[in-house]
Amino acid sequence: MNRIDQSSFYWKLSFGKRSEEELYNVSSDPECMKNLAADPGFNPLKQELRVLLLQNLREQEDPRILGNGDIFDKYPYSSEAVRDFYNRYMKGEISRKSAGWVDSTDFEE
């Protein structure tokens, strides 16, 4: 795997969109690399965990359960100057110096 492919691979692991469901055996897979959610043998456990999750979210009055989940899409999470930095950097639209927070040790030469 070349350096750019490897960089993209790790970027997606860290920041990419996740599967809708994830289930890991942290005892045998502490790095959580093998998602077991698609295995039908885990359906009873997934259902049990889903019920517990929804119960906890209702008790905590989570906006997603109350029908206001879009509020999370409206919070500003970074300045426009650094929004989507990695993709814009990879396209050559911005430099690492222009971000202001990127350290030279964040990148391999």
N, C-alpha and C positions, 0 to 999 in steps of 0.2 A: 504494500500500500504506500503510495507516494505521500509526501508531507502534506499536500493540500487535501487529499482524500482523508488522511488520518486526522487532520485538523477539523474537517467538516464532520467526520464521524464522532469525535469527542464533543464538538459543539452541539450536535443534535442530541447526544446523550445527556448533556448538561442542561440545554435550554430549549430543545426542540419540543414540538407538540407530543404529548404523551398519549398512550392508548386510553380509550374510555375507561377500561377496567384494568387494574393491575393487582396481581397477587403473587407474592414471593415467599419462599421458604427461607427465612433469614438465617436459620441454623445451618443449612447446607449450601446456601447461596448468599453469603453476607453482602456481596456487592450488588445484589438484586439485578442480575443480568438475565435470568430466565423467568419470564412472565408466565405464570401458571394459570392465568385467568381464562384462557381458552380451553383448558382441559376440563371436560364434562365431569370428571371425578371430583372436582372442587365446587360444583354447583351448590350443594347443600351448605358448605362453609361460606360461599359468597353470599347466599341468601341470608344466612344468619348475620353476617357482618353488615349487609345492606340495611337490615332492620335496625340493628344497633346504631349504625351511622345516622339514619334518618331520625331515630328517636333522640339522639344527642343533638342533632342540628335543630330540631324543633324546640328542645329545652333551652338551647342557647339563642333562640330567635334569629337564626342565621338568615340573612336576606335572600339566599337562594331558595330556601324552603318557603319563605313568605311571599315569593313571587317578585322579589326585587333584586334578583341576581345580576341584572345588567348594571347595577351600581359599580361593580368591580371593573367594568369596561370603561367607566367614565373617569376614574381616578387618574390624574396625571402622574406618571411613574418616572418620568425623566424629562430633561429639557429636550427641545427639538434638535439641538446641536448634537446630542449623543444618542437619540432614539434610533434603534435598529442599527447600532454601530457596526456590528460584525458584518452584516450583509452589505452595508454601504461601503465599509472598508474593503471587503473582498471585490467589490465592483470598481474600486478606485475612486469613489465619489468623495471620500474624506480620508485624511491621513490620521495616523495615531497621535501625532502632535496636536492636531486641531481639537481632539477630544479633551485634552487638559488633564485627564485623570489616568491615562495609560502610561505605565512605566516601561522603560526599555526592556526590562527583564520579562515582560508579559509576552514577548514574541521571540521566537528563535530566528536567527539570521539565516 
